[in-house]
Amino acid sequence: MHSVSHYQEVISAHFSGLNIDKQPTNLYEPIRYILSLGGKRMRPVLTLMAAEIFNVDCQKALDAATAVEVFHNFSLIHDDIMDDAPLRRGNETVHEKWNINTGILSGDAMLILAYQYFESYEPIIFRALAQLFSKTALEVCEGQQYDVDFETRDDVTVLEYLKMIEYKTAVLVGAAMKMGAIVAQTSQENADLIYDFGLNLGIAFQLQDDYLDAFGDPKTFGKQVGGDIIENKKTFLYLKAIEFATTQEKEQLLHLFSIQPSDNTDKINSVKEIFTTSGASLATQEAIKDYTFQAFKTLERMNIETDKKTLLRAFGENLMSRKV
């Protein structure tokens, strides 16, 4: 078992040497570009980590980890198009650097490439990985549609929102860990438990992302701060603010989320102030802790060594306190 930084180095080296030098250039260059931006690469790290938690060399899980990361970046390209986002990881988004059509087509190619990485595994493992991947990919699409639907609804509940982020974000984190377990051919119980660990950690991760979108430092966050506010997204912060706000604050918030001013600076600042004064900011931070601790509870039932549980717990604690 190694440190998280070791798995990050393995993934970084692997992606640096990844050969996607194919034609036509305008299809594959955007793929190389988005993958070269790096990012946290949390999901493939979790795949490698999960394999070694169940006593298999992480190198055997590299293709599964690559599939996870390629799929994740495919979804980011398409998400950025849907959100009209100018930045990704502090750099131009694919559709801004090239164009929307290129972003759509290169993203499509990435989805197919992701499946191809499973072909290196023997049939029984390939089948399990492909089944999990197909289920997860469809859930991610469902989560994205919920996210889009919520932009034009005024009656979104906290439970609906949590289901949306479970599908859009958390299922891929859970799947990334379960893929490592599948490659390691551990017990079904262990595979299911590590999926649940990843799922809860993924929900906490997305809630943290929502929080940082409003309150993060633009220099470290890597995306446009206030993007969710500009897009009128009904995030956990927003829903809790509606729940806790005074009548006057609620009316102001509803108004702010019904307009699209040419300059969004005042809108962002006003919304953030309501998030803070209503207690929504604090409630979001507490929810991040709650889901992280739910993830930790699954560790108690997992049939692995204590030092491995300690490593997984440390990983979760680091995510909970991240700034990027």
KOLBA-46130 format. One record per residue (C-alpha): residue in three letters; z, y, x. Coordinates in nm, 2 decimals, always signed. Layout:
N
+-----+--------+--------+--------+
|  aa |     zz |     yy |     xx |
+-----+--------+--------+--------+
| ALA |      Z |      Y |      X |
...
+-----+--------+--------+--------+
***
This chain:
324
+-----+--------+--------+--------+
|  aa |     zz |     yy |     xx |
+-----+--------+--------+--------+
| MET |  +0.00 |  +0.00 |  +0.00 |
| HIS |  -0.10 |  +0.34 |  +0.13 |
| SER |  -0.02 |  +0.71 |  +0.05 |
| VAL |  -0.22 |  +0.91 |  -0.20 |
| SER |  -0.37 |  +1.11 |  +0.09 |
| HIS |  -0.51 |  +0.79 |  +0.24 |
| TYR |  -0.70 |  +0.71 |  -0.08 |
| GLN |  -0.82 |  +1.07 |  -0.09 |
| GLU |  -0.96 |  +1.03 |  +0.26 |
| VAL |  -1.12 |  +0.70 |  +0.17 |
| ILE |  -1.29 |  +0.85 |  -0.13 |
| SER |  -1.39 |  +1.17 |  +0.06 |
| ALA |  -1.55 |  +0.97 |  +0.34 |
| HIS |  -1.72 |  +0.74 |  +0.09 |
| PHE |  -1.88 |  +1.02 |  -0.11 |
| SER |  -1.98 |  +1.20 |  +0.21 |
| GLY |  -2.19 |  +0.90 |  +0.30 |
| LEU |  -2.31 |  +0.83 |  -0.05 |
| ASN |  -2.69 |  +0.79 |  -0.05 |
| ILE |  -2.86 |  +0.96 |  -0.34 |
| ASP |  -3.16 |  +1.07 |  -0.15 |
| LYS |  -3.42 |  +0.99 |  -0.41 |
| GLN |  -3.72 |  +1.15 |  -0.57 |
| PRO |  -3.79 |  +1.36 |  -0.77 |
| THR |  -3.57 |  +1.62 |  -0.58 |
| ASN |  -3.51 |  +1.83 |  -0.89 |
| LEU |  -3.34 |  +1.54 |  -1.06 |
| TYR |  -3.12 |  +1.42 |  -0.77 |
| GLU |  -3.04 |  +1.74 |  -0.59 |
| PRO |  -2.82 |  +1.86 |  -0.87 |
| ILE |  -2.64 |  +1.52 |  -0.86 |
| ARG |  -2.57 |  +1.56 |  -0.49 |
| TYR |  -2.46 |  +1.92 |  -0.55 |
| ILE |  -2.20 |  +1.84 |  -0.82 |
| LEU |  -2.06 |  +1.55 |  -0.62 |
| SER |  -2.05 |  +1.75 |  -0.30 |
| LEU |  -1.81 |  +2.01 |  -0.47 |
| GLY |  -1.54 |  +1.75 |  -0.44 |
| GLY |  -1.26 |  +1.86 |  -0.67 |
| LYS |  -0.94 |  +1.66 |  -0.71 |
| ARG |  -1.11 |  +1.33 |  -0.74 |
| MET |  -0.80 |  +1.20 |  -0.91 |
| ARG |  -0.97 |  +0.93 |  -1.11 |
| PRO |  -1.13 |  +0.73 |  -0.82 |
| VAL |  -0.81 |  +0.77 |  -0.62 |
| LEU |  -0.63 |  +0.60 |  -0.91 |
| THR |  -0.88 |  +0.32 |  -0.91 |
| LEU |  -0.83 |  +0.25 |  -0.54 |
| MET |  -0.45 |  +0.29 |  -0.58 |
| ALA |  -0.44 |  +0.05 |  -0.87 |
| ALA |  -0.63 |  -0.22 |  -0.68 |
| GLU |  -0.38 |  -0.21 |  -0.40 |
| ILE |  -0.08 |  -0.20 |  -0.64 |
| PHE |  -0.20 |  -0.54 |  -0.74 |
| ASN |  -0.24 |  -0.66 |  -0.38 |
| VAL |  -0.62 |  -0.62 |  -0.33 |
| ASP |  -0.78 |  -0.42 |  -0.06 |
| CYS |  -0.89 |  -0.09 |  -0.20 |
| GLN |  -1.23 |  -0.12 |  -0.04 |
| LYS |  -1.32 |  -0.38 |  -0.30 |
| ALA |  -1.26 |  -0.12 |  -0.58 |
| LEU |  -1.48 |  +0.14 |  -0.42 |
| ASP |  -1.79 |  +0.07 |  -0.64 |
| ALA |  -1.57 |  +0.09 |  -0.95 |
| ALA |  -1.41 |  +0.41 |  -0.83 |
| THR |  -1.76 |  +0.56 |  -0.76 |
| ALA |  -1.87 |  +0.47 |  -1.11 |
| VAL |  -1.57 |  +0.65 |  -1.26 |
| GLU |  -1.63 |  +0.96 |  -1.05 |
| VAL |  -2.00 |  +0.98 |  -1.11 |
| PHE |  -1.94 |  +0.94 |  -1.49 |
| HIS |  -1.67 |  +1.21 |  -1.48 |
| ASN |  -1.91 |  +1.45 |  -1.31 |
| PHE |  -2.18 |  +1.37 |  -1.55 |
| SER |  -1.95 |  +1.47 |  -1.83 |
| LEU |  -1.86 |  +1.79 |  -1.65 |
| ILE |  -2.23 |  +1.89 |  -1.62 |
| HIS |  -2.28 |  +1.85 |  -1.99 |
| ASP |  -1.94 |  +2.01 |  -2.08 |
| ASP |  -2.03 |  +2.32 |  -1.88 |
| ILE |  -2.36 |  +2.35 |  -2.06 |
| MET |  -2.18 |  +2.32 |  -2.40 |
| ASP |  -1.92 |  +2.57 |  -2.29 |
| ASP |  -2.17 |  +2.80 |  -2.11 |
| ALA |  -1.93 |  +2.80 |  -1.82 |
| PRO |  -2.04 |  +3.00 |  -1.51 |
| LEU |  -1.81 |  +2.83 |  -1.26 |
| ARG |  -1.70 |  +2.47 |  -1.17 |
| ARG |  -1.46 |  +2.42 |  -0.88 |
| GLY |  -1.52 |  +2.78 |  -0.77 |
| ASN |  -1.90 |  +2.73 |  -0.75 |
| GLU |  -2.19 |  +2.79 |  -0.98 |
| THR |  -2.22 |  +2.53 |  -1.25 |
| VAL |  -2.54 |  +2.31 |  -1.24 |
| HIS |  -2.71 |  +2.47 |  -1.53 |
| GLU |  -2.65 |  +2.82 |  -1.38 |
| LYS |  -2.77 |  +2.72 |  -1.04 |
| TRP |  -3.08 |  +2.54 |  -1.18 |
| ASN |  -3.13 |  +2.55 |  -1.56 |
| ILE |  -3.01 |  +2.38 |  -1.88 |
| ASN |  -3.29 |  +2.13 |  -1.89 |
| THR |  -3.21 |  +2.02 |  -1.53 |
| GLY |  -2.84 |  +1.99 |  -1.61 |
| ILE |  -2.91 |  +1.77 |  -1.92 |
| LEU |  -3.15 |  +1.54 |  -1.73 |
| SER |  -2.95 |  +1.51 |  -1.41 |
| GLY |  -2.64 |  +1.44 |  -1.62 |
| ASP |  -2.82 |  +1.16 |  -1.81 |
| ALA |  -2.93 |  +1.01 |  -1.47 |
| MET |  -2.56 |  +1.01 |  -1.36 |
| LEU |  -2.45 |  +0.82 |  -1.66 |
| ILE |  -2.71 |  +0.54 |  -1.57 |
| LEU |  -2.61 |  +0.55 |  -1.21 |
| ALA |  -2.25 |  +0.50 |  -1.30 |
| TYR |  -2.33 |  +0.17 |  -1.47 |
| GLN |  -2.53 |  +0.05 |  -1.17 |
| TYR |  -2.23 |  +0.06 |  -0.94 |
| PHE |  -2.07 |  -0.22 |  -1.14 |
| GLU |  -2.36 |  -0.45 |  -1.05 |
| SER |  -2.19 |  -0.54 |  -0.71 |
| TYR |  -1.92 |  -0.74 |  -0.88 |
| GLU |  -1.92 |  -1.10 |  -0.98 |
| PRO |  -2.01 |  -1.17 |  -1.35 |
| ILE |  -1.65 |  -1.21 |  -1.49 |
| ILE |  -1.54 |  -0.88 |  -1.33 |
| PHE |  -1.87 |  -0.70 |  -1.41 |
| ARG |  -1.83 |  -0.79 |  -1.78 |
| ALA |  -1.47 |  -0.66 |  -1.80 |
| LEU |  -1.56 |  -0.34 |  -1.62 |
| ALA |  -1.87 |  -0.28 |  -1.83 |
| GLN |  -1.68 |  -0.34 |  -2.16 |
| LEU |  -1.40 |  -0.11 |  -2.06 |
| PHE |  -1.65 |  +0.15 |  -1.94 |
| SER |  -1.86 |  +0.15 |  -2.25 |
| LYS |  -1.56 |  +0.18 |  -2.48 |
| THR |  -1.42 |  +0.47 |  -2.26 |
| ALA |  -1.76 |  +0.65 |  -2.24 |
| LEU |  -1.79 |  +0.65 |  -2.62 |
| GLU |  -1.44 |  +0.77 |  -2.67 |
| VAL |  -1.51 |  +1.06 |  -2.42 |
| CYS |  -1.81 |  +1.16 |  -2.64 |
| GLU |  -1.59 |  +1.14 |  -2.95 |
| GLY |  -1.33 |  +1.35 |  -2.79 |
| GLN |  -1.59 |  +1.61 |  -2.69 |
| GLN |  -1.72 |  +1.63 |  -3.04 |
| TYR |  -1.37 |  +1.68 |  -3.18 |
| ASP |  -1.33 |  +1.96 |  -2.92 |
| VAL |  -1.65 |  +2.12 |  -3.05 |
| ASP |  -1.55 |  +2.08 |  -3.41 |
| PHE |  -1.21 |  +2.24 |  -3.36 |
| GLU |  -1.38 |  +2.57 |  -3.24 |
| THR |  -1.48 |  +2.64 |  -3.60 |
| ARG |  -1.17 |  +2.51 |  -3.78 |
| ASP |  -0.86 |  +2.70 |  -3.86 |
| ASP |  -0.66 |  +2.40 |  -3.97 |
| VAL |  -0.64 |  +2.19 |  -3.66 |
| THR |  -0.30 |  +2.02 |  -3.62 |
| VAL |  -0.11 |  +1.94 |  -3.30 |
| LEU |  -0.16 |  +1.56 |  -3.37 |
| GLU |  -0.54 |  +1.61 |  -3.40 |
| TYR |  -0.54 |  +1.81 |  -3.08 |
| LEU |  -0.35 |  +1.54 |  -2.90 |
| LYS |  -0.59 |  +1.28 |  -3.02 |
| MET |  -0.88 |  +1.49 |  -2.90 |
| ILE |  -0.75 |  +1.53 |  -2.54 |
| GLU |  -0.65 |  +1.16 |  -2.54 |
| TYR |  -1.02 |  +1.07 |  -2.60 |
| LYS |  -1.18 |  +1.35 |  -2.40 |
| THR |  -0.97 |  +1.32 |  -2.09 |
| ALA |  -0.69 |  +1.07 |  -2.09 |
| VAL |  -0.88 |  +0.75 |  -2.17 |
| LEU |  -1.09 |  +0.79 |  -1.85 |
| VAL |  -0.77 |  +0.83 |  -1.64 |
| GLY |  -0.63 |  +0.51 |  -1.81 |
| ALA |  -0.96 |  +0.33 |  -1.76 |
| ALA |  -0.98 |  +0.44 |  -1.39 |
| MET |  -0.65 |  +0.27 |  -1.33 |
| LYS |  -0.73 |  -0.04 |  -1.54 |
| MET |  -1.06 |  -0.08 |  -1.34 |
| GLY |  -0.86 |  -0.12 |  -1.02 |
| ALA |  -0.64 |  -0.38 |  -1.20 |
| ILE |  -0.96 |  -0.56 |  -1.32 |
| VAL |  -1.10 |  -0.57 |  -0.97 |
| ALA |  -0.77 |  -0.71 |  -0.85 |
| GLN |  -0.77 |  -0.97 |  -1.13 |
| THR |  -0.41 |  -0.91 |  -1.21 |
| SER |  -0.25 |  -1.03 |  -1.54 |
| GLN |  -0.36 |  -0.88 |  -1.87 |
| GLU |  -0.01 |  -0.74 |  -1.93 |
| ASN |  -0.02 |  -0.55 |  -1.60 |
| ALA |  -0.37 |  -0.43 |  -1.66 |
| ASP |  -0.27 |  -0.30 |  -2.01 |
| LEU |  +0.05 |  -0.14 |  -1.88 |
| ILE |  -0.13 |  +0.05 |  -1.60 |
| TYR |  -0.38 |  +0.17 |  -1.86 |
| ASP |  -0.10 |  +0.31 |  -2.06 |
| PHE |  +0.05 |  +0.47 |  -1.75 |
| GLY |  -0.28 |  +0.64 |  -1.68 |
| LEU |  -0.33 |  +0.74 |  -2.05 |
| ASN |  +0.00 |  +0.92 |  -2.07 |
| LEU |  -0.05 |  +1.08 |  -1.73 |
| GLY |  -0.40 |  +1.19 |  -1.85 |
| ILE |  -0.26 |  +1.36 |  -2.16 |
| ALA |  +0.00 |  +1.54 |  -1.94 |
| PHE |  -0.28 |  +1.63 |  -1.70 |
| GLN |  -0.50 |  +1.79 |  -1.97 |
| LEU |  -0.20 |  +1.98 |  -2.12 |
| GLN |  -0.14 |  +2.11 |  -1.77 |
| ASP |  -0.51 |  +2.20 |  -1.74 |
| ASP |  -0.48 |  +2.39 |  -2.07 |
| TYR |  -0.18 |  +2.58 |  -1.94 |
| LEU |  -0.35 |  +2.66 |  -1.61 |
| ASP |  -0.66 |  +2.78 |  -1.79 |
| ALA |  -0.45 |  +3.06 |  -1.93 |
| PHE |  -0.18 |  +3.11 |  -1.67 |
| GLY |  -0.34 |  +2.97 |  -1.35 |
| ASP |  -0.43 |  +3.17 |  -1.04 |
| PRO |  -0.81 |  +3.23 |  -1.03 |
| LYS |  -0.80 |  +3.18 |  -0.65 |
| THR |  -0.67 |  +2.83 |  -0.68 |
| PHE |  -0.77 |  +2.71 |  -1.02 |
| GLY |  -1.14 |  +2.69 |  -0.94 |
| LYS |  -1.25 |  +2.78 |  -1.30 |
| GLN |  -1.27 |  +3.09 |  -1.50 |
| VAL |  -0.91 |  +3.17 |  -1.61 |
| GLY |  -0.90 |  +3.25 |  -1.98 |
| GLY |  -1.21 |  +3.04 |  -2.05 |
| ASP |  -1.05 |  +2.86 |  -2.34 |
| ILE |  -0.94 |  +3.19 |  -2.49 |
| ILE |  -1.29 |  +3.33 |  -2.46 |
| GLU |  -1.43 |  +3.02 |  -2.63 |
| ASN |  -1.17 |  +3.04 |  -2.91 |
| LYS |  -1.05 |  +2.69 |  -2.84 |
| LYS |  -0.76 |  +2.56 |  -3.04 |
| THR |  -0.56 |  +2.43 |  -2.74 |
| PHE |  -0.20 |  +2.31 |  -2.75 |
| LEU |  -0.09 |  +2.66 |  -2.64 |
| TYR |  -0.27 |  +2.81 |  -2.93 |
| LEU |  -0.14 |  +2.56 |  -3.19 |
| LYS |  +0.22 |  +2.60 |  -3.07 |
| ALA |  +0.18 |  +2.98 |  -3.08 |
| ILE |  +0.06 |  +2.96 |  -3.44 |
| GLU |  +0.36 |  +2.74 |  -3.52 |
| PHE |  +0.62 |  +2.96 |  -3.35 |
| ALA |  +0.48 |  +3.31 |  -3.38 |
| THR |  +0.60 |  +3.59 |  -3.61 |
| THR |  +0.39 |  +3.68 |  -3.90 |
| GLN |  +0.26 |  +3.99 |  -3.71 |
| GLU |  +0.18 |  +3.78 |  -3.39 |
| LYS |  +0.01 |  +3.51 |  -3.60 |
| GLU |  -0.22 |  +3.77 |  -3.77 |
| GLN |  -0.30 |  +3.92 |  -3.43 |
| LEU |  -0.38 |  +3.58 |  -3.28 |
| LEU |  -0.60 |  +3.48 |  -3.57 |
| HIS |  -0.79 |  +3.80 |  -3.54 |
| LEU |  -0.83 |  +3.76 |  -3.16 |
| PHE |  -0.96 |  +3.41 |  -3.21 |
| SER |  -1.22 |  +3.54 |  -3.46 |
| ILE |  -1.39 |  +3.79 |  -3.23 |
| GLN |  -1.62 |  +3.77 |  -2.93 |
| PRO |  -1.59 |  +4.11 |  -2.75 |
| SER |  -1.84 |  +4.20 |  -2.47 |
| ASP |  -1.54 |  +4.25 |  -2.24 |
| ASN |  -1.28 |  +3.98 |  -2.28 |
| THR |  -1.01 |  +4.12 |  -2.05 |
| ASP |  -0.80 |  +4.28 |  -2.33 |
| LYS |  -0.84 |  +3.97 |  -2.55 |
| ILE |  -0.72 |  +3.74 |  -2.28 |
| ASN |  -0.42 |  +3.95 |  -2.19 |
| SER |  -0.32 |  +4.00 |  -2.55 |
| VAL |  -0.34 |  +3.62 |  -2.63 |
| LYS |  -0.15 |  +3.53 |  -2.31 |
| GLU |  +0.13 |  +3.77 |  -2.42 |
| ILE |  +0.16 |  +3.60 |  -2.76 |
| PHE |  +0.16 |  +3.26 |  -2.59 |
| THR |  +0.46 |  +3.37 |  -2.38 |
| THR |  +0.66 |  +3.57 |  -2.64 |
| SER |  +0.62 |  +3.30 |  -2.91 |
| GLY |  +0.75 |  +3.03 |  -2.69 |
| ALA |  +0.42 |  +2.84 |  -2.68 |
| SER |  +0.40 |  +2.86 |  -2.31 |
| LEU |  +0.74 |  +2.70 |  -2.27 |
| ALA |  +0.67 |  +2.43 |  -2.53 |
| THR |  +0.35 |  +2.34 |  -2.34 |
| GLN |  +0.54 |  +2.30 |  -2.02 |
| GLU |  +0.79 |  +2.07 |  -2.20 |
| ALA |  +0.52 |  +1.86 |  -2.35 |
| ILE |  +0.37 |  +1.81 |  -2.00 |
| LYS |  +0.71 |  +1.68 |  -1.88 |
| ASP |  +0.74 |  +1.45 |  -2.19 |
| TYR |  +0.41 |  +1.28 |  -2.14 |
| THR |  +0.47 |  +1.24 |  -1.77 |
| PHE |  +0.80 |  +1.07 |  -1.84 |
| GLN |  +0.64 |  +0.84 |  -2.10 |
| ALA |  +0.41 |  +0.73 |  -1.82 |
| PHE |  +0.71 |  +0.66 |  -1.60 |
| LYS |  +0.86 |  +0.44 |  -1.87 |
| THR |  +0.57 |  +0.20 |  -1.85 |
| LEU |  +0.64 |  +0.15 |  -1.48 |
| GLU |  +0.97 |  -0.02 |  -1.57 |
| ARG |  +0.79 |  -0.30 |  -1.75 |
| MET |  +0.52 |  -0.35 |  -1.48 |
| ASN |  +0.55 |  -0.66 |  -1.26 |
| ILE |  +0.51 |  -0.49 |  -0.93 |
| GLU |  +0.73 |  -0.41 |  -0.63 |
| THR |  +0.98 |  -0.12 |  -0.65 |
| ASP |  +0.81 |  +0.08 |  -0.37 |
| LYS |  +0.49 |  +0.07 |  -0.56 |
| LYS |  +0.66 |  +0.21 |  -0.87 |
| THR |  +0.80 |  +0.48 |  -0.65 |
| LEU |  +0.46 |  +0.58 |  -0.53 |
| LEU |  +0.31 |  +0.59 |  -0.88 |
| ARG |  +0.61 |  +0.80 |  -0.99 |
| ALA |  +0.56 |  +1.05 |  -0.70 |
| PHE |  +0.19 |  +1.08 |  -0.79 |
| GLY |  +0.28 |  +1.17 |  -1.15 |
| GLU |  +0.54 |  +1.42 |  -1.04 |
| ASN |  +0.29 |  +1.59 |  -0.81 |
| LEU |  +0.04 |  +1.62 |  -1.10 |
| MET |  +0.31 |  +1.77 |  -1.32 |
| SER |  +0.37 |  +2.05 |  -1.07 |
| ARG |  +0.01 |  +2.12 |  -0.96 |
| LYS |  -0.15 |  +2.46 |  -0.95 |
| VAL |  -0.51 |  +2.36 |  -0.94 |
+-----+--------+--------+--------+
***
